[in-house]
Amino acid sequence: MNIEPLWEIRLRTPRVELRLPTADELEALYDVAAAGIHPPEEMPFGVAWTDDLRHDAFVQFHQDAWRDWSPTKWDCRFVTFLDGEVIGMQDVGAEAFAERREVGTGSWLGQDFQGRGYGTEQRAAVLEFAFRVLGARVAISGALIHNVPSQRISEKLGYRVTGMGELSPRGEPIPHYEYRIEHTQWNCPIAVEIEGVEPALPLFGAA
Ligand SMILES: CC(C)(COP(=O)(O)OP(=O)(O)OC[C@H]1O[C@@H](n2cnc3c(N)ncnc32)[C@H](O)[C@@H]1OP(=O)(O)O)[C@@H](O)C(=O)NCCC(=O)NCCS
């Protein structure tokens, strides 16, 4: 399958741009991750991948998303740029999108770039992409109980808590909030410009 059209997609918020990375930009993303995403004592992720961050596995993880891409199961791992500099990533993914019209998201920013609203902008960008361009009906997200910034972003953007589960990134079970927002509840708080999507739409099962 030719997935090259994915690299033409651009999501622009007032301050950041999201797009798929070149090989060099993926290296830059690794460098941002290696410089630190969270304090060692706080694990924000459901899978504790930052406890064992390895260059080759990190690059492979991103390349796998491209190798395994299918219109019935995809994960679009956008890299986030601030003035041309890589600052983190924001993904949006789905299974059986054509039937279910549901997407899930995940994200991180380098520690130096957190707490300045970029996380809100990048999540809003992929929600606009999912709801306005792909025709999603629902978006879901999740956050561990101590991950207040992630919860706050979900709440600010209009998600509601639909349940509570448990994840054990470091062995001990930790409560995990499940969030959901419907297209009809979505009201984008910022301007998001979206470009280059038309040729890629069949790749999302959205044409
Ligand atoms: C989660 C993450 C992507 C959020 O991005 P960010 O740019 O830091 O977040 P923002 O600045 O856009 O917004 C964070 C919101 O949480 C609030 N917040 C942050 N820490 C808080 C705290 N301890 N208590 C209350 N509110 C807090 C901020 O005030 C802001 O809300 P506001 O706009 O109403 O003021 C980023 O912090 C990150 O990468 N964290 C580590 C990895 C991670 O947690 N990934 C997500 C896993 S689910």
PDBQT file of the ligand as one rigid body, heavy atoms in Angstrom, charges set to zero:
ROOT
HETATM    1  C1  LIG A 301       0.196  15.657  29.025  1.00  0.00    +0.000 C 
HETATM    2  C2  LIG A 301       0.926  16.701  28.196  1.00  0.00    +0.000 C 
HETATM    3  C3  LIG A 301       0.974  16.258  26.734  1.00  0.00    +0.000 C 
HETATM    4  C4  LIG A 301       0.121  18.001  28.321  1.00  0.00    +0.000 C 
HETATM    5  O1  LIG A 301       0.738  19.010  27.565  1.00  0.00    +0.000 OA
HETATM    6  P1  LIG A 301       1.050  20.437  28.216  1.00  0.00    +0.000 P 
HETATM    7  O2  LIG A 301       1.471  21.328  27.117  1.00  0.00    +0.000 OA
HETATM    8  O3  LIG A 301       1.975  20.258  29.348  1.00  0.00    +0.000 OA
HETATM    9  O4  LIG A 301      -0.384  20.847  28.759  1.00  0.00    +0.000 OA
HETATM   10  P2  LIG A 301      -1.101  22.289  28.613  1.00  0.00    +0.000 P 
HETATM   11  O5  LIG A 301      -0.136  23.329  29.044  1.00  0.00    +0.000 OA
HETATM   12  O6  LIG A 301      -1.708  22.403  27.251  1.00  0.00    +0.000 OA
HETATM   13  O7  LIG A 301      -2.335  22.145  29.604  1.00  0.00    +0.000 OA
HETATM   14  C5  LIG A 301      -2.233  21.518  30.805  1.00  0.00    +0.000 C 
HETATM   15  C6  LIG A 301      -3.417  21.922  31.659  1.00  0.00    +0.000 C 
HETATM   16  O8  LIG A 301      -3.283  21.211  32.886  1.00  0.00    +0.000 OA
HETATM   17  C7  LIG A 301      -3.173  22.150  33.941  1.00  0.00    +0.000 C 
HETATM   18  N1  LIG A 301      -2.288  21.568  34.933  1.00  0.00    +0.000 N 
HETATM   19  C8  LIG A 301      -1.023  21.163  34.798  1.00  0.00    +0.000 A 
HETATM   20  N2  LIG A 301      -0.542  20.673  35.936  1.00  0.00    +0.000 NA
HETATM   21  C9  LIG A 301      -1.552  20.800  36.856  1.00  0.00    +0.000 A 
HETATM   22  C10 LIG A 301      -1.691  20.471  38.225  1.00  0.00    +0.000 A 
HETATM   23  N3  LIG A 301      -0.721  19.898  38.895  1.00  0.00    +0.000 N 
HETATM   24  N4  LIG A 301      -2.891  20.731  38.824  1.00  0.00    +0.000 NA
HETATM   25  C11 LIG A 301      -3.899  21.304  38.141  1.00  0.00    +0.000 A 
HETATM   26  N5  LIG A 301      -3.820  21.620  36.818  1.00  0.00    +0.000 NA
HETATM   27  C12 LIG A 301      -2.660  21.373  36.193  1.00  0.00    +0.000 A 
HETATM   28  C13 LIG A 301      -2.641  23.393  33.310  1.00  0.00    +0.000 C 
HETATM   29  O9  LIG A 301      -2.890  24.528  34.110  1.00  0.00    +0.000 OA
HETATM   30  C14 LIG A 301      -3.414  23.398  32.005  1.00  0.00    +0.000 C 
HETATM   31  O10 LIG A 301      -4.751  23.778  32.201  1.00  0.00    +0.000 OA
HETATM   32  P3  LIG A 301      -5.258  25.302  31.939  1.00  0.00    +0.000 P 
HETATM   33  O11 LIG A 301      -5.033  25.561  30.477  1.00  0.00    +0.000 OA
HETATM   34  O12 LIG A 301      -6.693  25.250  32.312  1.00  0.00    +0.000 OA
HETATM   35  O13 LIG A 301      -4.424  26.183  32.792  1.00  0.00    +0.000 OA
HETATM   36  C15 LIG A 301       2.360  16.966  28.701  1.00  0.00    +0.000 C 
HETATM   37  O14 LIG A 301       2.302  17.530  29.985  1.00  0.00    +0.000 OA
HETATM   38  C16 LIG A 301       3.209  15.712  28.725  1.00  0.00    +0.000 C 
HETATM   39  O15 LIG A 301       3.825  15.373  27.747  1.00  0.00    +0.000 OA
HETATM   40  N6  LIG A 301       3.270  15.034  29.895  1.00  0.00    +0.000 N 
HETATM   41  C17 LIG A 301       4.059  13.820  30.036  1.00  0.00    +0.000 C 
HETATM   42  C18 LIG A 301       3.557  12.702  29.153  1.00  0.00    +0.000 C 
HETATM   43  C19 LIG A 301       2.085  12.466  29.317  1.00  0.00    +0.000 C 
HETATM   44  O16 LIG A 301       1.533  12.622  30.394  1.00  0.00    +0.000 OA
HETATM   45  N7  LIG A 301       1.429  12.072  28.217  1.00  0.00    +0.000 N 
HETATM   46  C20 LIG A 301       0.006  11.775  28.232  1.00  0.00    +0.000 C 
HETATM   47  C21 LIG A 301      -0.239  10.402  28.756  1.00  0.00    +0.000 C 
HETATM   48  S1  LIG A 301      -1.998  10.153  28.931  1.00  0.00    +0.000 SA
ENDROOT
TORSDOF 0
